[in-house]
Amino acid sequence: MKTWQWVLIGVVLLVLLSAGGVAVVKVVQSKTEAGKLAGLLPQVRAALEKTRAELLAQGIKTTIGETRRDAAYQAGKVAAGLSATTRSWHLLGRAIDLYPHGKDGKIDLAGKDVELFRTMQRVAAKHGF
């Protein structure tokens, strides 16, 4: 794997927050940011809001990719080679795919700017991820 891929994986992993115990919550699949946030556990949502605010203060705009997934959708991700597990934190509302906007203003889905992802990792870690 290339360095940027490891950094991207690290950011996604750092954006996981342990909630303790098993949470039973409604699966929310939405294309709106509000809907995506609604699918997260409250403590995860709060940590994400702090992380995003600090990143924005540093000039780093972010976009939320996926949050909550149901089991069938997660299985499809595995079948497509986009995830390695059917036991994702996304199933519990404890994971966020968060992407930065690059210097060109476009969402950096490919991890082109490794330092940008490293900054995201550091900030996310400060807020419990």
Disulfide bonds with the S-S distance in Angstrom:
none
